[in-house]
Amino acid sequence: MPKSYEDSFIKVAGLIGGPDYIVIAKTLSSAENSTDEEIAILTDLKINVVRKCLYDLFGRSLITGIRVRDLKRGWFVYRWKAQHDQVEPFVERQKNKAALRLKQRLNYESVNEFYHCGNLTCIKYKFNSAVQVGFKCQVCNLTLNLYDNAKLKKALDWKMNEIITEDNVD
């Protein structure tokens, strides 16, 4: 039975790689056990685009490939199949990675004191670096002042908690 775009496998494929991935995911959902060449014909996509997408989805464990001998040519080909049951664990892994990165950034922002000149295009300096440059911005030569990162820390904490407490994929 063909899956609609509301299918989480197709949504995730689209988020990973865009329109080509959506087309290929839809094809995999409706034509299981297809070869890369068959998928290319069904989608009107170039074979190298199809293979890149398939290998990417395979590397993320969202599809599986079974190696079989092509009876016409005599060489081995892969028959690809969507693993719909792997979508939720994949999304959970991605959420956990994102939450961990946010937690690390929040910790970095919390344990360091920063200085900045006020120009949006200039960098923030940690205290030790600011001391080394004499509290002068190395880009614009303005004086470095203590940078209040409370809003950034609050935003990082909010986003981290939102990811952790999110209940569903959709």
Order of alpha helices (4+ residues) and beta strands (2+ residues): alpha-alpha-alpha-alpha-beta-beta-alpha-beta-beta-alpha-beta-alpha
